[in-house]
Amino acid sequence: MLHQALEGLKGKVAIRSTYDNYIGGQWVAPVQGRYFDNPSPVTGQTVCQVARGTKEDIDLALDAAHKAKDAWGRTSYAERAVILNKIADRIEANLPLIAMVETIDNGKPIRETMNADVPLAADHIRYFAGCIRAEEGTIGEIDHDT
């Protein structure tokens, strides 16, 4: 079953041999150049190597986040919700693929990643898109002091 699923992934997704940190919209090598093996609990074999982040990498990510916050802060609530819903759409459109990669990565049964983990991730994103739309900025008073 697993081997058939892995064969089905070929041509649909290329699991790279190495992953850097994703910072500011681009892949960035770790400052100290260190990586760790990411073995699959399914096979025990290394799936890929992943950047081992350090304080310097966190600082780069924080700098990128601070740089992006003003533009995101000027984005309307409606547009933020649209963006989040598009992310959820992409997750749902690629459900079998994401679920299989998640199973390979964490060893959970495919039925759980396919029917719970990945769909719930999309659902959570849709929930927050709805929260954004519902935010209207007023405060409800309980009494004159609260």
C-alpha positions as CSV (number, residue, x, y, z in Angstrom):
1,M,0.0,0.0,0.0
2,L,2.7,2.5,1.0
3,H,4.8,1.7,-2.0
4,Q,1.8,2.2,-4.3
5,A,1.1,5.5,-2.7
6,L,4.7,6.6,-3.0
7,E,4.7,5.6,-6.7
8,G,1.5,7.7,-7.1
9,L,3.4,10.7,-5.8
10,K,6.0,10.6,-8.5
11,G,5.4,13.3,-11.0
12,K,3.0,15.1,-8.7
13,V,5.4,16.4,-6.1
14,A,9.1,16.4,-5.8
15,I,10.2,16.0,-2.3
16,R,13.5,17.8,-2.3
17,S,16.5,16.3,-0.7
18,T,17.1,19.5,1.4
19,Y,14.8,22.3,2.7
20,D,16.0,25.7,3.9
21,N,14.1,28.1,6.1
22,Y,11.2,29.9,4.4
23,I,11.7,33.5,5.4
24,G,10.2,36.6,3.7
25,G,8.7,34.7,0.8
26,Q,11.9,32.8,-0.2
27,W,14.0,29.8,0.8
28,V,17.0,31.0,2.9
29,A,19.9,28.7,3.9
30,P,20.4,28.5,7.7
31,V,23.0,31.1,8.9
32,Q,25.2,28.4,10.5
33,G,24.7,26.0,7.5
34,R,23.5,23.2,9.7
35,Y,20.8,20.7,8.7
36,F,19.3,17.6,10.3
37,D,18.0,14.4,8.8
38,N,14.2,14.0,8.7
39,P,13.5,10.3,8.8
40,S,10.1,8.8,8.0
41,P,8.7,6.7,10.8
42,V,7.0,4.7,8.1
43,T,10.2,3.3,6.6
44,G,12.9,4.6,8.9
45,Q,14.6,6.1,5.8
46,T,15.6,9.8,5.6
47,V,13.0,11.7,3.6
48,C,15.1,14.9,3.4
49,Q,17.4,17.2,5.3
50,V,15.9,20.2,7.0
51,A,17.5,23.5,8.1
52,R,18.5,23.5,11.7
53,G,17.5,27.0,12.8
54,T,19.3,29.0,15.3
55,K,18.9,32.4,17.0
56,E,20.3,34.1,13.9
57,D,17.7,32.4,11.7
58,I,14.9,33.4,14.1
59,D,16.2,37.0,14.0
60,L,16.0,36.9,10.2
61,A,12.4,35.6,10.4
62,L,11.4,38.3,12.9
63,D,13.0,41.0,10.8
64,A,11.0,39.7,7.8
65,A,7.8,39.6,9.8
66,H,8.2,43.1,11.1
67,K,8.9,44.3,7.6
68,A,5.7,42.6,6.3
69,K,3.4,43.7,9.2
70,D,2.7,47.2,7.9
71,A,1.5,46.0,4.5
72,W,-0.6,43.3,6.0
73,G,-2.0,45.8,8.5
74,R,-3.2,48.0,5.6
75,T,-4.9,45.0,4.0
76,S,-8.7,45.2,4.5
77,Y,-10.4,42.6,6.6
78,A,-12.3,41.4,3.5
79,E,-9.1,40.9,1.5
80,R,-7.4,39.1,4.4
81,A,-10.4,36.7,4.6
82,V,-10.2,36.2,0.8
83,I,-6.5,35.3,1.1
84,L,-7.0,32.9,3.9
85,N,-9.9,31.2,2.1
86,K,-7.7,30.8,-1.0
87,I,-5.1,29.0,1.2
88,A,-7.9,26.7,2.4
89,D,-9.0,26.1,-1.2
90,R,-5.5,25.1,-2.2
91,I,-5.2,22.7,0.8
92,E,-8.5,21.1,-0.1
93,A,-7.6,20.9,-3.8
94,N,-4.5,19.0,-2.9
95,L,-5.8,16.9,-0.1
96,P,-4.7,13.5,-1.2
97,L,-1.2,14.7,-2.0
98,I,-0.7,16.7,1.2
99,A,-2.2,13.9,3.3
100,M,0.3,11.4,1.8
101,V,3.3,13.6,2.4
102,E,2.1,14.2,6.0
103,T,1.8,10.5,6.5
104,I,5.3,9.9,5.2
105,D,6.6,12.7,7.4
106,N,4.9,11.8,10.7
107,G,3.9,8.2,10.4
108,K,0.2,8.6,11.0
109,P,-2.2,6.4,9.2
110,I,-3.4,7.9,5.8
111,R,-7.0,7.7,7.0
112,E,-6.2,10.2,9.8
113,T,-4.2,12.6,7.7
114,M,-6.8,12.3,4.8
115,N,-10.0,12.6,6.9
116,A,-8.9,14.6,10.0
117,D,-5.5,16.4,10.0
118,V,-5.4,18.0,6.6
119,P,-9.2,18.8,6.3
120,L,-9.1,20.3,9.8
121,A,-6.2,22.5,8.9
122,A,-8.3,23.9,6.0
123,D,-11.3,24.2,8.3
124,H,-9.2,26.2,10.9
125,I,-8.0,28.6,8.3
126,R,-11.6,29.1,7.1
127,Y,-12.7,29.7,10.7
128,F,-10.2,32.5,11.1
129,A,-11.2,34.0,7.7
130,G,-14.7,34.1,9.1
131,C,-13.5,35.7,12.4
132,I,-11.7,38.4,10.4
133,R,-15.0,39.2,8.6
134,A,-16.9,39.3,11.9
135,E,-14.4,41.7,13.5
136,E,-16.2,45.1,13.7
137,G,-14.2,46.9,16.4
138,T,-16.7,47.8,19.1
139,I,-16.9,46.9,22.7
140,G,-20.0,45.6,24.4
141,E,-20.6,47.2,27.8
142,I,-21.9,45.0,30.6
143,D,-22.6,47.9,32.9
144,H,-21.2,51.5,33.3
145,D,-18.0,50.2,34.9
146,T,-17.4,47.1,32.7
